[in-house]
Amino acid sequence: MATLADKYPRISDMKAKAIKRMPHFAAEYLLSGTGYDRAMDLNQEVLKNIFLTPRYLKGTVEANLQTKLFNRVYSAPFGIAPIGMTSLIWPGAEIDLAKLATNKNIPYTLSTVACASIEKVAPHLEGRGWFQLYPPKDKMIRGDLLKRASDNGYEVLVITSDIPASSRRERLRMAGVSVPPKINFRTIFQAAISPSWSIGILRHGMPKFGTMNKYQNSQGNKKIQKGYAGSQMDRYLDWKYLEEVRNLWKGPIVLKGLMDSRDALKAKDYVDAIYLSNHGGRQLDLAPSPMQVLPEIRKELGNNYPIIIDSGFYSGQDVVKGLMLGADFVMVGRPFMIGIAALGSKGAEHTHYIIKDEIENIMEQVCAKNIKELKNQKVSTSKDFYLKSIDL
Protein backbone atom coordinates (compact mmCIF):
# COMPACT_ATOMS: atom_id res chain seq x y z
CA MET A 1 0.00 0.00 0.00
CA ALA A 2 1.34 3.41 -1.01
CA THR A 3 2.45 5.68 1.84
CA LEU A 4 2.06 9.46 1.96
CA ALA A 5 5.73 9.73 1.02
CA ASP A 6 4.99 7.66 -2.10
CA LYS A 7 1.87 9.61 -3.08
CA TYR A 8 3.16 13.05 -2.14
CA PRO A 9 6.98 13.00 -2.10
CA ARG A 10 7.15 16.80 -2.50
CA ILE A 11 5.06 19.58 -1.00
CA SER A 12 4.12 20.72 -4.49
CA ASP A 13 2.48 17.31 -5.03
CA MET A 14 -0.16 18.21 -2.41
CA LYS A 15 -1.03 21.59 -3.91
CA ALA A 16 -3.67 20.46 -6.41
CA LYS A 17 -5.53 18.47 -3.76
CA ALA A 18 -5.38 21.41 -1.34
CA ILE A 19 -6.86 23.79 -3.92
CA LYS A 20 -9.62 21.29 -4.74
CA ARG A 21 -10.64 20.98 -1.07
CA MET A 22 -10.72 24.72 -0.34
CA PRO A 23 -13.34 27.23 -1.48
CA HIS A 24 -11.90 29.50 -4.15
CA PHE A 25 -11.82 32.52 -1.83
CA ALA A 26 -9.78 30.58 0.75
CA ALA A 27 -7.34 29.29 -1.87
CA GLU A 28 -6.89 32.80 -3.22
CA TYR A 29 -6.16 34.12 0.26
CA LEU A 30 -3.47 31.49 0.73
CA LEU A 31 -1.83 31.59 -2.68
CA SER A 32 -2.05 35.20 -3.86
CA GLY A 33 0.33 38.11 -3.43
CA THR A 34 -0.32 41.73 -4.24
CA GLY A 35 -0.17 43.84 -7.37
CA TYR A 36 0.99 41.62 -10.22
CA ASP A 37 2.38 38.92 -7.88
CA ARG A 38 5.89 39.87 -8.99
CA ALA A 39 7.39 39.91 -5.49
CA MET A 40 5.79 36.55 -4.71
CA ASP A 41 7.09 35.04 -7.95
CA LEU A 42 10.52 36.60 -7.47
CA ASN A 43 10.89 34.86 -4.11
CA GLN A 44 10.70 31.51 -5.88
CA GLU A 45 12.78 32.56 -8.86
CA VAL A 46 15.72 33.63 -6.72
CA LEU A 47 15.65 30.43 -4.68
CA LYS A 48 15.52 28.27 -7.82
CA ASN A 49 18.77 29.76 -9.04
CA ILE A 50 20.93 29.17 -5.98
CA PHE A 51 23.09 26.05 -5.95
CA LEU A 52 25.31 24.08 -3.60
CA THR A 53 28.58 22.72 -4.96
CA PRO A 54 29.26 19.45 -3.10
CA ARG A 55 32.59 18.17 -1.82
CA TYR A 56 33.00 14.46 -1.24
CA LEU A 57 35.54 11.97 0.15
CA LYS A 58 34.62 12.77 3.72
CA GLY A 59 33.19 9.41 4.68
CA THR A 60 29.60 8.85 5.81
CA VAL A 61 27.85 11.11 8.30
CA GLU A 62 24.60 11.17 10.23
CA ALA A 63 23.06 14.63 9.96
CA ASN A 64 22.23 16.53 13.14
CA LEU A 65 19.72 19.32 12.46
CA GLN A 66 19.54 20.68 16.01
CA THR A 67 19.64 24.47 16.11
CA LYS A 68 19.98 26.74 19.13
CA LEU A 69 18.05 30.00 19.13
CA PHE A 70 17.19 32.19 22.14
CA ASN A 71 18.63 29.62 24.57
CA ARG A 72 16.34 26.89 23.27
CA VAL A 73 17.53 23.96 21.18
CA TYR A 74 15.11 23.16 18.35
CA SER A 75 15.11 19.87 16.48
CA ALA A 76 15.52 21.59 13.11
CA PRO A 77 16.46 25.04 11.71
CA PHE A 78 12.93 25.88 10.56
CA GLY A 79 9.60 26.76 12.13
CA ILE A 80 6.04 27.74 11.28
CA ALA A 81 5.65 31.34 10.17
CA PRO A 82 2.77 33.57 11.33
CA ILE A 83 -0.27 33.30 9.08
CA GLY A 84 -3.23 35.63 9.36
CA MET A 85 -6.81 34.32 9.10
CA THR A 86 -5.51 30.75 9.33
CA SER A 87 -8.89 29.15 10.00
CA LEU A 88 -10.35 30.86 6.94
CA ILE A 89 -7.86 28.84 4.89
CA TRP A 90 -8.60 25.64 6.79
CA PRO A 91 -10.88 25.46 9.86
CA GLY A 92 -9.08 24.75 13.12
CA ALA A 93 -5.64 25.00 11.53
CA GLU A 94 -4.06 27.02 14.37
CA ILE A 95 -4.58 24.22 16.89
CA ASP A 96 -3.30 21.53 14.52
CA LEU A 97 -0.18 23.57 13.73
CA ALA A 98 0.47 24.37 17.39
CA LYS A 99 0.23 20.68 18.31
CA LEU A 100 2.55 19.74 15.45
CA ALA A 101 5.15 22.35 16.44
CA THR A 102 5.18 21.19 20.05
CA ASN A 103 5.40 17.54 19.07
CA LYS A 104 8.25 18.16 16.61
CA ASN A 105 10.08 20.73 18.77
CA ILE A 106 9.95 23.59 16.28
CA PRO A 107 8.52 27.09 16.89
CA TYR A 108 4.98 28.05 15.96
CA THR A 109 4.18 31.75 15.58
CA LEU A 110 0.60 32.82 16.30
CA SER A 111 -0.46 35.96 14.43
CA THR A 112 -2.41 38.79 16.07
CA VAL A 113 -4.91 38.35 13.24
CA ALA A 114 -5.20 34.57 13.39
CA CYS A 115 -8.67 33.20 13.94
CA ALA A 116 -7.87 31.35 17.18
CA SER A 117 -7.06 33.48 20.22
CA ILE A 118 -3.88 33.64 22.28
CA GLU A 119 -5.64 31.77 25.07
CA LYS A 120 -7.11 29.03 22.88
CA VAL A 121 -3.81 28.10 21.25
CA ALA A 122 -1.56 28.45 24.32
CA PRO A 123 -2.30 25.06 26.01
CA HIS A 124 -1.07 23.26 22.91
CA LEU A 125 2.27 25.12 22.86
CA GLU A 126 3.44 24.16 26.37
CA GLY A 127 5.21 27.48 26.96
CA ARG A 128 7.16 27.42 23.69
CA GLY A 129 5.02 29.63 21.47
CA TRP A 130 5.99 32.75 19.56
CA PHE A 131 3.50 35.61 19.24
CA GLN A 132 3.48 37.98 16.27
CA LEU A 133 2.39 41.50 17.22
CA TYR A 134 0.72 43.71 14.66
CA PRO A 135 1.39 46.96 16.56
CA PRO A 136 -1.94 48.46 17.73
CA LYS A 137 -2.48 52.21 17.96
CA ASP A 138 -4.16 51.98 21.32
CA LYS A 139 -1.47 51.58 23.98
CA MET A 140 -3.92 49.96 26.36
CA ILE A 141 -4.65 47.29 23.75
CA ARG A 142 -0.93 46.87 23.10
CA GLY A 143 -0.22 46.41 26.78
CA ASP A 144 -3.08 43.95 27.17
CA LEU A 145 -1.99 41.91 24.13
CA LEU A 146 1.54 41.62 25.50
CA LYS A 147 0.24 40.70 28.96
CA ARG A 148 -2.06 38.04 27.52
CA ALA A 149 0.79 36.57 25.49
CA SER A 150 3.18 36.58 28.45
CA ASP A 151 0.61 35.22 30.92
CA ASN A 152 -0.15 32.36 28.52
CA GLY A 153 3.45 31.30 28.15
CA TYR A 154 4.48 32.73 24.78
CA GLU A 155 8.24 33.19 25.03
CA VAL A 156 9.25 35.10 21.87
CA LEU A 157 7.64 38.29 20.56
CA VAL A 158 7.75 38.98 16.82
CA ILE A 159 6.96 42.62 15.96
CA THR A 160 5.79 43.18 12.40
CA SER A 161 7.25 46.30 10.80
CA ASP A 162 6.26 45.98 7.14
CA ILE A 163 2.65 47.17 7.24
CA PRO A 164 2.89 51.00 7.11
CA ALA A 165 -0.14 50.90 4.81
CA SER A 166 -2.66 48.34 3.64
CA SER A 167 -1.63 46.58 0.45
CA ARG A 168 -3.95 46.45 -2.53
CA ARG A 169 -4.17 42.64 -2.81
CA GLU A 170 -6.20 42.78 -5.97
CA ARG A 171 -6.79 39.05 -6.24
CA LEU A 172 -8.43 39.03 -2.81
CA ARG A 173 -10.81 41.78 -3.90
CA MET A 174 -11.74 39.82 -7.00
CA ALA A 175 -12.27 36.68 -4.92
CA GLY A 176 -14.43 38.52 -2.38
CA VAL A 177 -12.29 37.50 0.60
CA SER A 178 -13.53 38.67 4.01
CA VAL A 179 -13.64 37.49 7.63
CA PRO A 180 -16.09 36.03 8.25
CA PRO A 181 -16.86 34.98 4.66
CA LYS A 182 -19.63 37.02 3.09
CA ILE A 183 -22.85 35.08 2.83
CA ASN A 184 -23.85 35.39 -0.81
CA PHE A 185 -24.50 33.07 -3.71
CA ARG A 186 -20.85 32.92 -4.72
CA THR A 187 -19.46 31.98 -1.30
CA ILE A 188 -22.33 29.55 -0.60
CA PHE A 189 -21.66 27.81 -3.91
CA GLN A 190 -17.90 27.66 -3.28
CA ALA A 191 -18.45 26.26 0.22
CA ALA A 192 -20.99 23.73 -1.09
CA ILE A 193 -18.47 22.23 -3.51
CA SER A 194 -15.85 22.12 -0.72
CA PRO A 195 -17.61 19.80 1.75
CA SER A 196 -14.58 18.99 3.92
CA TRP A 197 -13.94 22.71 4.50
CA SER A 198 -17.63 23.32 5.22
CA ILE A 199 -17.79 20.46 7.73
CA GLY A 200 -14.77 22.01 9.43
CA ILE A 201 -16.58 25.34 9.68
CA LEU A 202 -19.58 23.62 11.29
CA ARG A 203 -17.26 22.00 13.81
CA HIS A 204 -15.08 25.04 14.63
CA GLY A 205 -17.39 27.95 13.86
CA MET A 206 -17.12 30.83 11.40
CA PRO A 207 -13.63 32.38 11.18
CA LYS A 208 -13.12 35.56 13.19
CA PHE A 209 -10.18 37.44 14.64
CA GLY A 210 -10.02 35.47 17.87
CA THR A 211 -7.42 37.56 19.70
CA MET A 212 -8.66 40.99 18.58
CA ASN A 213 -12.31 40.08 19.16
CA LYS A 214 -11.94 41.11 22.81
CA TYR A 215 -11.45 44.76 21.84
CA GLN A 216 -14.51 45.29 19.69
CA ASN A 217 -16.74 48.10 20.84
CA SER A 218 -20.47 48.14 21.41
CA GLN A 219 -21.15 48.00 17.67
CA GLY A 220 -20.44 44.28 17.88
CA ASN A 221 -18.88 41.92 15.42
CA LYS A 222 -19.48 43.98 12.30
CA LYS A 223 -16.95 46.59 13.21
CA ILE A 224 -14.12 44.22 14.00
CA GLN A 225 -14.81 42.02 11.01
CA LYS A 226 -15.05 44.98 8.62
CA GLY A 227 -11.88 46.81 9.42
CA TYR A 228 -11.62 47.27 13.16
CA ALA A 229 -8.66 44.89 13.47
CA GLY A 230 -6.92 46.70 10.63
CA SER A 231 -7.77 50.12 12.03
CA GLN A 232 -5.96 49.25 15.24
CA MET A 233 -2.66 48.56 13.48
CA ASP A 234 -0.23 51.42 14.01
CA ARG A 235 0.72 52.82 10.60
CA TYR A 236 3.63 54.72 12.12
CA LEU A 237 5.76 52.11 13.85
CA ASP A 238 9.04 53.74 14.79
CA TRP A 239 12.07 53.20 17.01
CA LYS A 240 10.39 54.87 19.98
CA TYR A 241 7.55 52.34 19.74
CA LEU A 242 10.12 49.55 19.85
CA GLU A 243 11.66 51.07 22.98
CA GLU A 244 8.26 51.09 24.63
CA VAL A 245 7.62 47.45 23.73
CA ARG A 246 11.09 46.50 24.94
CA ASN A 247 10.16 47.87 28.35
CA LEU A 248 6.95 45.83 28.40
CA TRP A 249 8.23 42.46 27.18
CA LYS A 250 10.76 40.49 29.19
CA GLY A 251 11.62 37.78 26.67
CA PRO A 252 13.36 37.80 23.27
CA ILE A 253 12.04 40.27 20.68
CA VAL A 254 12.32 39.75 16.92
CA LEU A 255 11.72 42.56 14.41
CA LYS A 256 10.04 41.19 11.28
CA GLY A 257 9.93 42.71 7.82
CA LEU A 258 13.31 44.46 7.60
CA MET A 259 14.98 44.48 4.19
CA ASP A 260 17.53 47.32 4.36
CA SER A 261 20.95 46.87 5.98
CA ARG A 262 20.73 50.34 7.57
CA ASP A 263 17.54 49.37 9.42
CA ALA A 264 19.10 46.03 10.35
CA LEU A 265 22.16 47.68 11.89
CA LYS A 266 20.03 50.06 13.92
CA ALA A 267 17.72 47.25 15.03
CA LYS A 268 20.60 45.56 16.86
CA ASP A 269 20.23 48.18 19.59
CA TYR A 270 16.52 47.45 20.07
CA VAL A 271 15.78 43.78 19.47
CA ASP A 272 17.34 40.34 19.89
CA ALA A 273 17.05 39.20 16.26
CA ILE A 274 15.88 40.47 12.90
CA TYR A 275 13.52 38.65 10.57
CA LEU A 276 13.98 39.35 6.86
CA SER A 277 10.69 39.15 4.98
CA ASN A 278 8.71 40.73 2.16
CA HIS A 279 5.52 39.40 3.76
CA GLY A 280 5.45 36.51 1.30
CA GLY A 281 5.03 39.00 -1.55
CA ARG A 282 1.76 40.26 -0.07
CA GLN A 283 2.62 43.87 0.85
CA LEU A 284 4.89 45.67 -1.64
CA ASP A 285 5.04 44.19 -5.11
CA LEU A 286 8.21 46.18 -5.86
CA ALA A 287 10.09 44.60 -2.96
CA PRO A 288 13.09 42.37 -3.57
CA SER A 289 13.28 38.85 -2.27
CA PRO A 290 14.76 38.75 1.24
CA MET A 291 17.31 36.28 -0.17
CA GLN A 292 18.64 39.10 -2.35
CA VAL A 293 19.49 41.24 0.66
CA LEU A 294 20.48 38.48 3.08
CA PRO A 295 24.21 38.27 2.19
CA GLU A 296 24.72 42.03 2.57
CA ILE A 297 22.83 42.16 5.86
CA ARG A 298 24.73 39.18 7.24
CA LYS A 299 28.00 40.91 6.35
CA GLU A 300 26.89 44.13 8.06
CA LEU A 301 25.66 42.40 11.23
CA GLY A 302 28.54 39.94 11.62
CA ASN A 303 28.24 36.23 12.28
CA ASN A 304 26.89 36.25 15.83
CA TYR A 305 23.64 38.22 15.53
CA PRO A 306 20.57 36.04 14.80
CA ILE A 307 18.88 36.42 11.43
CA ILE A 308 15.55 34.73 10.67
CA ILE A 309 14.06 34.72 7.18
CA ASP A 310 10.84 33.78 5.36
CA SER A 311 9.04 34.42 2.05
CA GLY A 312 8.95 31.82 -0.69
CA PHE A 313 10.46 28.84 1.15
CA TYR A 314 8.61 25.76 -0.11
CA SER A 315 11.03 22.90 0.53
CA GLY A 316 13.95 21.60 2.52
CA GLN A 317 16.14 22.61 -0.42
CA ASP A 318 14.95 26.19 0.01
CA VAL A 319 15.65 26.10 3.75
CA VAL A 320 19.20 24.89 3.07
CA LYS A 321 19.75 27.79 0.66
CA GLY A 322 18.57 30.30 3.25
CA LEU A 323 20.96 28.86 5.84
CA MET A 324 23.89 28.84 3.44
CA LEU A 325 23.42 32.49 2.51
CA GLY A 326 23.52 33.55 6.14
CA ALA A 327 20.22 32.94 7.92
CA ASP A 328 20.19 31.17 11.28
CA PHE A 329 16.57 30.06 11.03
CA VAL A 330 13.94 29.82 8.29
CA MET A 331 10.21 30.23 8.85
CA VAL A 332 7.81 28.42 6.53
CA GLY A 333 4.15 29.38 6.07
CA ARG A 334 2.24 28.45 2.93
CA PRO A 335 3.58 24.88 2.65
CA PHE A 336 2.17 23.95 6.06
CA MET A 337 -1.22 25.32 5.01
CA ILE A 338 -1.05 23.46 1.70
CA GLY A 339 -0.42 20.26 3.64
CA ILE A 340 -3.23 20.84 6.12
CA ALA A 341 -5.71 21.82 3.40
CA ALA A 342 -4.83 18.73 1.36
CA LEU A 343 -4.74 16.11 4.11
CA GLY A 344 -5.76 17.69 7.41
CA SER A 345 -3.42 17.44 10.38
CA LYS A 346 -1.65 14.51 8.68
CA GLY A 347 -0.78 16.86 5.82
CA ALA A 348 0.84 19.39 8.14
CA GLU A 349 2.89 16.59 9.68
CA HIS A 350 3.80 15.35 6.21
CA THR A 351 4.98 18.84 5.26
CA HIS A 352 7.27 18.82 8.28
CA TYR A 353 8.54 15.36 7.31
CA ILE A 354 9.32 16.42 3.74
CA ILE A 355 11.20 19.57 4.73
CA LYS A 356 13.22 17.84 7.42
CA ASP A 357 13.94 14.77 5.31
CA GLU A 358 15.16 16.92 2.40
CA ILE A 359 17.50 18.85 4.70
CA GLU A 360 18.86 15.64 6.21
CA ASN A 361 19.39 14.11 2.77
CA ILE A 362 21.26 17.17 1.48
CA MET A 363 23.48 17.25 4.57
CA GLU A 364 24.31 13.57 4.19
CA GLN A 365 24.96 14.03 0.46
CA VAL A 366 27.59 16.70 1.20
CA CYS A 367 28.86 15.02 4.37
CA ALA A 368 27.84 17.86 6.68
CA LYS A 369 27.39 16.54 10.23
CA ASN A 370 25.62 19.67 11.52
CA ILE A 371 24.22 23.02 10.42
CA LYS A 372 27.56 24.78 10.95
CA GLU A 373 29.27 22.41 8.51
CA LEU A 374 26.40 22.82 6.06
CA LYS A 375 26.92 26.58 6.05
CA ASN A 376 30.56 26.06 5.05
CA GLN A 377 29.59 24.49 1.72
CA LYS A 378 30.23 26.43 -1.48
CA VAL A 379 27.15 28.27 -2.71
CA SER A 380 26.67 29.83 -6.13
CA THR A 381 24.00 31.34 -8.37
CA SER A 382 23.37 31.07 -12.08
CA LYS A 383 22.02 34.61 -12.21
CA ASP A 384 23.21 37.90 -10.74
CA PHE A 385 20.24 38.58 -8.47
CA TYR A 386 21.99 40.65 -5.85
CA LEU A 387 21.09 44.28 -5.61
CA LYS A 388 23.34 47.18 -6.54
CA SER A 389 22.50 50.78 -5.69
CA ILE A 390 21.87 53.08 -8.64
CA ASP A 391 23.35 56.56 -8.32
CA LEU A 392 21.14 59.06 -10.16
DASULQUI-V56500 format. One record per residue. N is the residue number from 1. RES is the residue in one small letter. OMEGA is omega in radians with two decimals (999 if undefined). Layout:
n=[N & N]
res=[RES & RES]
omega=[OMEGA & OMEGA]
//
This chain:
n=[1 & 2 & 3 & 4 & 5 & 6 & 7 & 8 & 9 & 10 & 11 & 12 & 13 & 14 & 15 & 16 & 17 & 18 & 19 & 20 & 21 & 22 & 23 & 24 & 25 & 26 & 27 & 28 & 29 & 30 & 31 & 32 & 33 & 34 & 35 & 36 & 37 & 38 & 39 & 40 & 41 & 42 & 43 & 44 & 45 & 46 & 47 & 48 & 49 & 50 & 51 & 52 & 53 & 54 & 55 & 56 & 57 & 58 & 59 & 60 & 61 & 62 & 63 & 64 & 65 & 66 & 67 & 68 & 69 & 70 & 71 & 72 & 73 & 74 & 75 & 76 & 77 & 78 & 79 & 80 & 81 & 82 & 83 & 84 & 85 & 86 & 87 & 88 & 89 & 90 & 91 & 92 & 93 & 94 & 95 & 96 & 97 & 98 & 99 & 100 & 101 & 102 & 103 & 104 & 105 & 106 & 107 & 108 & 109 & 110 & 111 & 112 & 113 & 114 & 115 & 116 & 117 & 118 & 119 & 120 & 121 & 122 & 123 & 124 & 125 & 126 & 127 & 128 & 129 & 130 & 131 & 132 & 133 & 134 & 135 & 136 & 137 & 138 & 139 & 140 & 141 & 142 & 143 & 144 & 145 & 146 & 147 & 148 & 149 & 150 & 151 & 152 & 153 & 154 & 155 & 156 & 157 & 158 & 159 & 160 & 161 & 162 & 163 & 164 & 165 & 166 & 167 & 168 & 169 & 170 & 171 & 172 & 173 & 174 & 175 & 176 & 177 & 178 & 179 & 180 & 181 & 182 & 183 & 184 & 185 & 186 & 187 & 188 & 189 & 190 & 191 & 192 & 193 & 194 & 195 & 196 & 197 & 198 & 199 & 200 & 201 & 202 & 203 & 204 & 205 & 206 & 207 & 208 & 209 & 210 & 211 & 212 & 213 & 214 & 215 & 216 & 217 & 218 & 219 & 220 & 221 & 222 & 223 & 224 & 225 & 226 & 227 & 228 & 229 & 230 & 231 & 232 & 233 & 234 & 235 & 236 & 237 & 238 & 239 & 240 & 241 & 242 & 243 & 244 & 245 & 246 & 247 & 248 & 249 & 250 & 251 & 252 & 253 & 254 & 255 & 256 & 257 & 258 & 259 & 260 & 261 & 262 & 263 & 264 & 265 & 266 & 267 & 268 & 269 & 270 & 271 & 272 & 273 & 274 & 275 & 276 & 277 & 278 & 279 & 280 & 281 & 282 & 283 & 284 & 285 & 286 & 287 & 288 & 289 & 290 & 291 & 292 & 293 & 294 & 295 & 296 & 297 & 298 & 299 & 300 & 301 & 302 & 303 & 304 & 305 & 306 & 307 & 308 & 309 & 310 & 311 & 312 & 313 & 314 & 315 & 316 & 317 & 318 & 319 & 320 & 321 & 322 & 323 & 324 & 325 & 326 & 327 & 328 & 329 & 330 & 331 & 332 & 333 & 334 & 335 & 336 & 337 & 338 & 339 & 340 & 341 & 342 & 343 & 344 & 345 & 346 & 347 & 348 & 349 & 350 & 351 & 352 & 353 & 354 & 355 & 356 & 357 & 358 & 359 & 360 & 361 & 362 & 363 & 364 & 365 & 366 & 367 & 368 & 369 & 370 & 371 & 372 & 373 & 374 & 375 & 376 & 377 & 378 & 379 & 380 & 381 & 382 & 383 & 384 & 385 & 386 & 387 & 388 & 389 & 390 & 391 & 392]
res=[m & a & t & l & a & d & k & y & p & r & i & s & d & m & k & a & k & a & i & k & r & m & p & h & f & a & a & e & y & l & l & s & g & t & g & y & d & r & a & m & d & l & n & q & e & v & l & k & n & i & f & l & t & p & r & y & l & k & g & t & v & e & a & n & l & q & t & k & l & f & n & r & v & y & s & a & p & f & g & i & a & p & i & g & m & t & s & l & i & w & p & g & a & e & i & d & l & a & k & l & a & t & n & k & n & i & p & y & t & l & s & t & v & a & c & a & s & i & e & k & v & a & p & h & l & e & g & r & g & w & f & q & l & y & p & p & k & d & k & m & i & r & g & d & l & l & k & r & a & s & d & n & g & y & e & v & l & v & i & t & s & d & i & p & a & s & s & r & r & e & r & l & r & m & a & g & v & s & v & p & p & k & i & n & f & r & t & i & f & q & a & a & i & s & p & s & w & s & i & g & i & l & r & h & g & m & p & k & f & g & t & m & n & k & y & q & n & s & q & g & n & k & k & i & q & k & g & y & a & g & s & q & m & d & r & y & l & d & w & k & y & l & e & e & v & r & n & l & w & k & g & p & i & v & l & k & g & l & m & d & s & r & d & a & l & k & a & k & d & y & v & d & a & i & y & l & s & n & h & g & g & r & q & l & d & l & a & p & s & p & m & q & v & l & p & e & i & r & k & e & l & g & n & n & y & p & i & i & i & d & s & g & f & y & s & g & q & d & v & v & k & g & l & m & l & g & a & d & f & v & m & v & g & r & p & f & m & i & g & i & a & a & l & g & s & k & g & a & e & h & t & h & y & i & i & k & d & e & i & e & n & i & m & e & q & v & c & a & k & n & i & k & e & l & k & n & q & k & v & s & t & s & k & d & f & y & l & k & s & i & d & l]
omega=[-3.08 & 3.08 & 3.06 & 3.13 & 3.08 & -3.09 & -3.08 & -3.09 & 3.11 & 3.11 & 3.14 & 3.14 & 3.11 & -2.98 & -3.10 & 3.13 & 3.12 & -3.14 & -3.13 & -3.07 & -3.14 & 2.92 & -3.09 & -3.10 & 3.11 & 3.11 & 3.12 & 3.09 & -3.11 & -2.87 & -3.10 & 3.03 & 3.04 & -3.12 & -3.12 & -3.13 & -3.09 & 3.13 & 3.12 & 3.13 & -3.14 & 3.11 & -3.14 & -3.10 & 3.13 & -3.12 & -3.12 & -3.05 & 3.02 & -3.00 & 3.09 & 3.09 & -3.03 & 2.94 & -3.04 & 3.13 & 3.11 & -3.09 & -3.13 & -3.13 & 2.98 & -3.01 & 3.05 & -3.05 & -3.06 & -3.08 & 3.13 & 3.12 & -3.13 & 3.08 & 3.03 & 3.11 & 3.10 & -3.08 & -3.12 & -3.08 & 3.10 & 3.12 & -3.09 & -3.08 & 3.06 & -3.13 & 3.10 & 3.05 & -3.01 & -3.08 & 2.94 & 3.12 & 3.05 & -3.05 & 3.10 & -3.02 & -3.10 & -3.11 & 3.13 & -3.12 & 3.10 & 3.11 & 3.14 & -3.10 & 3.13 & -3.13 & -3.08 & 3.13 & 2.98 & -3.12 & 2.99 & -3.10 & 3.11 & 3.12 & 2.99 & -3.07 & 2.93 & -3.10 & 3.06 & -3.04 & 3.03 & -3.05 & -3.09 & -3.08 & -2.98 & -3.08 & -3.09 & -3.10 & 3.06 & 3.06 & -3.09 & -3.06 & 2.96 & 3.11 & 3.11 & -3.14 & 2.86 & -2.92 & 3.13 & 3.09 & -3.06 & -3.08 & 3.08 & 3.09 & 3.11 & -3.14 & -3.13 & 3.09 & -3.13 & 3.12 & 3.12 & 3.13 & -3.13 & -3.11 & -3.12 & 2.94 & 3.06 & -2.98 & -3.13 & 3.11 & 3.10 & -3.12 & -3.11 & -3.06 & -2.92 & 3.07 & 3.11 & 3.08 & 3.06 & 3.07 & -3.04 & 3.09 & -3.01 & -3.13 & 3.10 & 3.07 & -3.12 & -3.12 & 3.13 & -3.09 & 3.05 & 3.07 & -0.11 & 3.13 & 3.08 & 3.12 & 3.07 & -3.05 & -3.08 & -3.10 & 3.09 & 3.13 & -3.13 & 3.10 & -3.10 & 3.13 & 3.06 & -2.97 & 3.14 & 3.09 & -3.10 & 3.08 & 3.08 & 3.10 & 3.10 & -3.11 & -3.00 & -3.11 & -3.14 & 3.14 & 3.04 & 3.13 & -2.97 & -3.11 & -3.08 & -3.09 & -3.13 & -2.97 & 3.08 & 3.14 & -3.02 & 3.11 & 3.03 & -2.98 & -3.01 & -3.08 & -3.09 & -3.13 & -3.08 & 2.98 & -3.10 & 3.13 & 3.12 & -3.12 & -3.14 & -3.14 & -3.07 & -3.13 & -3.04 & 3.06 & 3.13 & -3.07 & 3.10 & 3.10 & 3.12 & 3.09 & -3.12 & 3.13 & 3.11 & 3.14 & -3.10 & -3.04 & -3.04 & -3.09 & 3.12 & 3.08 & 3.11 & 3.11 & -3.03 & 3.02 & 3.13 & 3.13 & -3.07 & -3.08 & 3.12 & 3.06 & -3.12 & 3.12 & -3.13 & -3.09 & -3.13 & -3.12 & -3.02 & -3.00 & -3.05 & 3.10 & 3.01 & -3.01 & -3.13 & -3.07 & 2.90 & 3.09 & -3.14 & -3.10 & -3.02 & -3.06 & -3.09 & -3.06 & 3.10 & -3.05 & 3.01 & 2.96 & 3.06 & 3.09 & 3.12 & -3.11 & -3.08 & -3.10 & 3.14 & -3.11 & 3.07 & 3.12 & -3.12 & -3.05 & -3.05 & -3.00 & -2.97 & -3.12 & -3.04 & 3.03 & 3.05 & -3.11 & 2.93 & 3.09 & 3.02 & -3.10 & -3.03 & -3.05 & 3.01 & 3.05 & -3.14 & 3.13 & 3.11 & -3.13 & 3.09 & 3.13 & -3.07 & 3.12 & 3.00 & 3.10 & 3.05 & -3.05 & -3.13 & 3.09 & -3.03 & -3.09 & -3.03 & -3.13 & 3.10 & 3.12 & 3.04 & 3.13 & -3.08 & 3.09 & -3.12 & -2.93 & -3.10 & -3.08 & 3.07 & 3.14 & 3.07 & 3.10 & 3.12 & 3.06 & 3.10 & 3.14 & -3.09 & -3.10 & -3.11 & -3.13 & 3.10 & 3.12 & 3.13 & -3.12 & 3.12 & -3.14 & 3.13 & 3.10 & -3.10 & 3.07 & 3.07 & -3.07 & -3.07 & -3.08 & 3.11 & 3.11 & 3.09 & -3.11 & -3.13 & 3.10 & 3.13 & -3.14 & -3.10 & 3.10 & 3.13 & 3.13 & 3.12 & -3.08 & -2.88 & -2.88 & 3.05 & 3.12 & 3.11 & 3.11 & -3.11 & 999]
//
